[in-house]
Amino acid sequence: MLQAVAGSELPSIPKEQALVLPLETVGIADIPLVGGKNASLGEMLQQLSPQGVRVPNGFATTAYSYRHFIKAAGLGEKLQLLFTDLDVEDLNSLRSVGRQARLLMLQTPFPQDLQDAIAEAYDRLCQIYGADTDVAVRSSATAEDLPDASFAGQQETYLNVHGLKAVLDACHCCFASIFTDRAISYRTLKGFDHFDVALSVGVQKMVRSDLAASGVIFSIDTETGFKNAVLVTAAYGLGENVVQGAVNPDEYFVFKPTLMQGFRPIIEKRLGTKEIKMIYDIGGTKQTKNILVPESERCKYAISDDEILELARWTCAIETHYSNVRGKPTPMDIEWAKDGITGELFIVQARPETVQSQKSGNVLRTYKLDDRGEVLVRGRAVGEAIGQGEARVILDVHRIDEFQAGEVLVTNKTDPDWEPIMKKASAIITNQGGRTCHAAIIAREMGIPAIVGCGDATQRLTNGQAVTASCAEGEEGKVYAGRLGFHVQETTLDRLPKLKTKILMNVGNPEEAFGLSSIPCDGVGLARLEFIIANHIKTHPLALIHFDEISDPQVKREIATLTALYDRKSDFFVDKLAHGIGTIAAAFYPNPVVVRMSDFKSNEYANLQGGRQFEPEEENPMIGWRGASRYYDPKYREAYGLECQALKRVRDEMGLTNVIPMIPFCRTPEEGRKVLAEMEKHGLRRGENGLQVYVMCEIPSNAILADRFSEVFDGFSIGSNDLTQLTLGLDRDSALVAGLFDERNEAVMQTIAMAIAKAKQNNRKIGICGQAPSDYPEFARFLVEQGIDSISLNPDSVLKTILELAKVEEQVNQTL
């Protein structure tokens, strides 16, 4: 009897006894029948299609059909015998047993009833999509896609499969792939019995992404565990290159809370190199092949903003559905594809994310390098740990038996065949790949630091060379020469005391923002635009506005290269600045994020690309043309306008209204009004859409005239460095008078006390964004006694200062 379930026209038999099931008839409860991958596809077809999520249809062979094949051919005892003497730590033993097991499976024909069931299901698919329709044939193990073990890539996948014979052959190969070396090793590592796991095969209509693009999505930040961002990666062609790490894809971050409110919060876009793409091998001897991507296509984003946002909305819908089904938050790992013929997007896989979602949220573990050394290689950091050992460069997977436990694996890229040695590595370094490639996923799961997409690591590092791989310094991973000292700090977060004084954080680097947001605090008291401008924009804003007037041809070429994606060069400034501000604002949302507008001095601006042509030479830039005095000046106001445009985009388009702009070095209230007038020209009107504007209190006039400044601004932030410098009349950059610099000087403390008192009298918020409170407990006590609203600290001081301030507040309360 033909055992397939496809609808009312076929005999009604229990699912548990079916050989083949249409995907639309299965759901998440059917993992024991069709494995995690196929159950998830069916679940989305049934439950999420009504919400607009598109999933290609198909069918799945069942666990029953796999066991039927094993039993009918009498393979069980033969396989058990093969595995009797298996030692997965012995690579030769692993390879021998795996090879024999696969050969045994492949040399055994499918039972006729299974062949007939697959033929019937494939014929039904061809009636929908056309004769000999092209399909993807993927393995789906019954132990796959569990919340604590992904099993991703352990078995085989076959793309661009045409015709019944090819489908049957691919299904047969998938069955045999349950015994790949990597699958055997991974099951042993995770404690699964090889013979308790069955294999289902999913046969799904191919999405013609070979003519468009594809990629991977995570509904959680893969490095930090930040839960409010969707990470979308994209490259041209079929998705295998992204999954395997053969290309460095584009990366896009979307902020979930305001996305669901109807905004367009793409908070970051990073262009990948996308050197190759996988396409159909039409007329060739293989199913697929890789070709080079034209240079003109590499320097463009693979998908549009509208497509990024649609994928992000689908991701939120999928995550919400699975969280409801499981009864707990369930971050998701998703694969998507764009059909180059229809232009439609599709979800082709979805599974629970298995690394960040399993981590404890109560313990903050921080790695810190104690030393620095020569940087040998740079790439994308995976994880936030540090590893070290002797480098082992291996370019061929057939030579992995040369690898010794504790070494640093250095290779071009990895795939599941490398996993038997990856678990033994102290760190992994690859030439290729992005943060969603195979090496990155497995490294996270195993808790191993990895640096991917280095480009030339296999040329720069040599066997036996002692190296330290650091992923603890932001998004850029660095490989240092030698074994450098480092330490690990662990802090239990659920035992921290509650304070009356708000504790904020100073954040400059957007790349660190998601990770820093896990440190308990009440928001950001100082986000400096200078870091974003110097490190991400690198170019003077006036050089972008007046690009055609740049006199130095070399500078002009460098700026042209940097801004190649932008027809109007000034848009580059706005775009990069908006992404930087948006990332920091999203990381700490909905808590306030105080963004200090640019405060470079003229000598610092001159060092930006093209800057010397637009900057004056000043004898003392520290007290010269800086801060507010630039913003309304005819010589600079159009550059300040770019900052305002970026800020407006963050608040209005991204929906991040927790951003509070702050004006630095504002000498008089009249100057403050001029700055606010400039902001209004660009749609930033104080009081509209909840917009507050703060001012730095860093000049004695800010404290002396705090009553009048309160009429102009909504709050103050004390900049203790400049305030100390200008109160005592000393240059803090001069080593000759450095010994006189002390925030605890009586004149400085009286000035601060005056500012706090006047701000309070005028019902204005006032905080401090200097290091002094964490360096000097008596200074912190003084601030608390004066009634300061908030203290903003460098990240490494936050936890220590919370503990110290708890004692101070208790002492102050006892004396009141």
ZATORZA-131174 format. One record per residue (C-alpha): x, y, z. Coordinates in steps of 0.1 Angstrom, whole numbers, plus 5000, padded with zeros to 4 digits. Last residue first. Layout:
% residues N
XYZ;...
% end
This chain:
% residues 816
520056365578;523156205591;521955845588;520755915552;524256035543;525855725557;523455495538;523955695506;527755655510;527655285516;525455235485;527755465467;530655225471;528854925458;527455115428;530955265422;532554915419;529854805395;530055115373;533855165372;534754945342;531955105322;533155465326;530855655348;527855875348;526556005381;522956115385;520556335404;523056525425;521756595460;524656795474;525256515499;525356265471;528056475453;530156515484;529956135491;531156075455;534056315461;534956135494;534955795475;537655935451;538355755419;534855645411;533355985418;536256155399;535755985366;533556245350;530056255337;528156445364;524456495368;521856775369;518156765362;516357105362;513657215387;515057565389;516057545425;517557205418;519657345390;520757635413;521857395440;523757165417;525557445400;526557605433;527857275447;529957225416;531457575419;532157505456;533857175447;536057335421;537157615444;537857365472;540057145451;538656795450;538656795412;542456795413;544856925387;547857095404;550256805396;549456835359;551057185358;554257105338;552656805321;550457035301;547356885286;545256985317;546057345310;545557535342;543257825352;541957665384;538357715375;538957655338;540857325343;538557195370;535457265349;537157115319;537756785337;534556785358;532156795330;528956855349;525856745330;522956995330;519256975323;516357115303;518057405286;517357775279;515657905310;517957685331;520957865316;519658175333;519558025367;522857835361;524558175355;527458115380;527457745373;527557765335;529858075337;532457855355;532757645323;532057275323;528357245329;527457075297;523957165284;520856945280;518156955253;514856775258;512756655229;509456495239;508056485204;508256865204;509557035236;512857165220;512457185183;514656965162;513257005127;516557105110;516057475113;515057415149;518557295156;520057625144;517657815167;518657595196;522257685190;521458055189;519558015222;522557855238;524858135227;522558375245;522758165276;526558215276;529758005272;528357685258;531257435258;529157125250;525457105240;523656785250;521156595228;518756365246;518056035229;515155835245;513055925214;514455625195;511655595170;514055495142;512555745117;511856035141;514356005169;517355855151;516556045119;516356375138;519756305154;521356245120;519856555105;521056755135;524656625131;524456725094;523357075104;526457115125;528357095092;526057365077;526757585108;530557585103;531757905087;528458085093;528958025130;525857885147;527257545157;530857645160;530557855192;528557565208;531557335210;534957455200;536657755185;539057845213;539657745249;541357415242;542457535208;545157755223;547257915196;544757845169;545357745133;542157765114;540257455099;538757395065;541657295043;543257105072;540256885076;540256695044;540556365062;540356435099;543456575116;542256935112;539256855133;541556765162;543557095158;540257285157;539057125189;536556845187;533356875207;530656715186;527156695201;526956515235;524356245233;522556175266;520855835264;517755805286;516455455295;514055305269;516355185254;519955125265;521254925235;518855105211;520255455220;523855325215;522955165181;520955475170;523855715178;526255505157;523755445129;522755805127;526355915126;527155675097;524155785077;524556155083;528256155074;527655945043;524756165033;527356455031;528956275001;525956294979;526056004955;526855774983;528055414982;531655514972;532055735004;535355585016;536755554981;535755914972;537256035005;540555864997;540656004962;539956354974;542656335000;545156234972;543956514949;544456784976;542357084966;539056984979;536357204963;534356924947;533856764981;532357074997;529756905019;532056605025;535156825032;532857035055;532056725075;535756645081;536356275073;537055975095;533355865095;533655545115;536655605138;536955975142;533356065137;531955785159;534455845186;533856225185;530056175189;530556115226;527755935245;527556075280;525055995307;523855665292;521055475309;520055365344;522755105350;523154735354;525954605330;524154405303;524054725282;527854715279;527654425254;525154595232;527054925233;530554795225;530354855187;528755185193;532055315208;531655625230;529755515261;529855685295;527455505318;524655615342;524055545378;520955735392;521255835428;518655675450;520455345448;519454975448;522054725460;523554465436;522754105445;521054005412;524154095392;526653825403;530053955390;532753745374;536053895364;538453705341;542153785338;544653825311;548453785305;549653765270;550953445254;552953555223;552153765193;548653915194;545553805173;542954075174;539154055172;537354365161;533754385175;534854515209;538054445229;537354105245;537653885214;541453835220;543353555204;546753515220;549553365200;552553125204;553853025169;554052645166;552752645130;552852985114;550553285113;550553555086;549753345056;546953145072;545553465088;545153635054;541653755051;540753785088;537053695082;536653515115;538153555150;536953285173;536853255211;535652915223;532452865244;531452545225;528252685212;529953015204;532752845185;530152635166;528252935154;531353135145;533052855126;529852785107;529253135096;526853375113;529453635125;531053655090;533353415072;536753385056;540353385067;539653185098;540953185134;539752945161;540752955198;541752715226;540852425202;539752085213;536052135204;537152245169;538851905164;535851675158;533951975143;536052015112;533651815090;530852045100;532352325079;535352555086;537052835068;540552925056;542352775086;544052855119;543152645149;544852765181;546252465200;544852325232;544351975220;546651885191;545851905154;547651685129;544551465127;542951755109;544851675078;541851565056;540251895064;542852065043;544152415050;545552355085;547652615103;548252525140;549052815162;550452755197;548152865225;545853145236;542253215242;540353535252;536553565256;533953805243;532353585216;533153605179;535453895170;535553995133;539154015120;542654135128;545953955125;549553995139;548954265165;552254315184;551754315222;549454435250;549254315285;546654265313;543954175288;540454175303;537653915301;534353995317;531753755330;528553905342;526453645361;522753675366;521653635329;522753275327;523453165292;521252925273;519653195250;523153305240;524052965226;521252755212;519152975189;515852795183;515352685147;513952835115;514552735079;513552835044;511953175051;511053335018;511453675001;509753744967;511453904937;509553664914;512553544893;515453624917;513753444946;515053584978;516253345005;516053315043;517653105071;516553165107;518153115141;515553215167;515353355203;512853165224;511453345254;509353105274;506052915271;507352695243;504452765219;504253135229;508053185225;507853005191;505153245179;506853555192;510153455176;508453385143;506653715143;509753905153;511653735125;508953815100;509254185110;513054165106;512754005071;510354285061;512654555075;515654425056;513554395024;512454755027;516054865033;517054695001;519054374996;522654274986;524154604996;526454744969;530254734968;530354374958;528054434928;530454664909;533354424916;531554144898;530853844920;533053544912;531453214906;530652914928;528952594915;525752404920;524252064910;527451944894;528351824859;527452134840;524552234818;523152464844;525452464875;522952654896;524552944915;526752994945;528153344949;531753474954;533453784967;530753904991;532954175006;530454265033;528954615038;527854695073;524454845080;523454955115;520455095134;517854995109;514955135129;512155195104;509255275127;505855105130;505655035167;506954675161;510054825146;510355035177;510754735200;512754525175;515854735167;517154625133;520854535126;522154465091;525254265081;526554225046;528253885040;531853775043;531853475021;532753105024;531453105060;529652775057;526252925064;526853225042;528153015013;525252775016;522753045011;522453034973;523453354955;524453694966;525153765003;522953875032;523153885070;520253995092;520754055130;517554135148;518054345180;516254355213;517754045229;521354155234;523053815238;526453975234;527953805204;524953655185;522753955189;519253805192;516553735166;519253585144;518953595106;520953405079;521453475042;520053485007;520453684975;519253704939;519553474909;521053184929;518253284953;515853084930;513952944960;514052564957;510752374964;511252164995;512151795001;512751745038;514451415048;513751265082;516451085102;516250885134;518150925166;517950655193;520650455174;523450705178;522650755215;522851125223;525251265249;526051605234;529651525226;528751185213;526151325191;528651585178;531251325170;528851095151;527451395132;530951525123;532051185110;528951155089;526650875101;523351045097;524651115063;523550775050;519850885052;520751205034;522451015006;519350805001;517151115000;519551264974;519350944953;515550944954;515451314944;517851254915;515750964903;512551174906;513751474886;515751774895;517851854926;519052214927;520452184963;521551884983;521951905021;523951655043;523951585080;525651765109;524952105094;522952235125;522851985153;521352275172;521752165208;520252335239;516852445226;516552145203;517052205166;517751835158;517251525178;514751385153;517251455125;516351675095;518351625064;517751855034;516751804998;516352134980;514052114950;513952184913;510652094896;510951794873;507651904857;506052224870;505452394903;502152264916;501851944897;505551894903;504951894941;502251624936;504751414916;507351454944;504851324969;503951024948;507550944940;508550964977;505750714986;506750484958;510350474969;509350405004;507050124993;509849974972;512249945002;515250174997;518349994984;521349905007;524750004992;524250355005;523550255041;526550015043;528850275027;527750535053;528450295082;531850195068;532950555062;531850655097;533550365114;536850435096;536750805100;536050785137;538750525143;541350735124;540251045143;540750875177;538751095201;535550945187;536650595199;534450335182;534949975192;531249865193;530150105166;530449865137;528549595156;525649825162;525649905125;525449545114;522749475141;520549755128;520949705091;518549425086;517349565053;513649595063;514649715098;516950005087;514550115059;511450095083;513450295108;514050565083;510350555071;509150585107;511350885112;509351035084;510051145048;509151505044;507151715019;507352045001;506152405003;508252725003;507652945033;506353305031;505553495063;502453705056;500753675090;498353405076;501553205066;502653205102;500652925117;500352645092;503352705069;505352815099;504652495118;505352285087;508752445083;509452395121;508552025119;510851985089;513852135107;513251975141;512851615130;509951455110;508151215134;509751295168;509651665159;505851635152;504651875180;506252165161;503852105132;503151875103;500351875077;501752165056;505051985052;503351695033;504051365051;505951065038;506350705052;503250735073;502850505104;503150775131;500951005111;498050765115;496450655082;493650815062;493850675026;494550945000;492151194984;491451375017;494951515019;498651445015;499551145037;501750885021;501950515025;501350354992;500050005000;
% end
